[in-house]
Amino acid sequence: MESERQVISDIVHALNQTANLDQLLNRIHVALKRILSAENCFVALHNPRKTSSNFRFSPTNTTRLPPRKKWTAAVPPTFSAPEKQS
């Protein structure tokens, strides 16, 4: 439980200290890796005016992915979302 609190504290600190979005996302990723497997951590920002999304962060690829209208097409067909528990 203490490690989770420390990660939350580190993320809040990063939010207050980092003005650059890419640096902030990287710092959040580094913090999360301390308590969970985050190799598949991606962040996409949605632009409602253009109805498109842009991947801003990927831990395995430091370059930005090109914008696409439908990123769900990029999800491997073997992926299945976990079912909701009642």
TABELTA-V129033 format. One record per pair of residues at least 12 apart in sequence whose ideal C-beta (glycine too) atoms are under 7 Angstrom apart, sorted by the first residue. I is the first residue (numbers start at 0). J is the second residue. Records with the same first field share a line. If there is no record, write none. Layout:
I = J ; J
This chain:
2 = 33 ; 34
3 = 34
6 = 30 ; 31 ; 33 ; 34
9 = 30
10 = 27 ; 30
13 = 26 ; 27
20 = 55
21 = 55
24 = 42 ; 55 ; 56
28 = 40 ; 56 ; 58
37 = 58
38 = 58 ; 59
40 = 58
41 = 54 ; 56 ; 57
42 = 55 ; 56
43 = 55 ; 70
50 = 68
51 = 66 ; 67 ; 68
52 = 66 ; 70
53 = 66
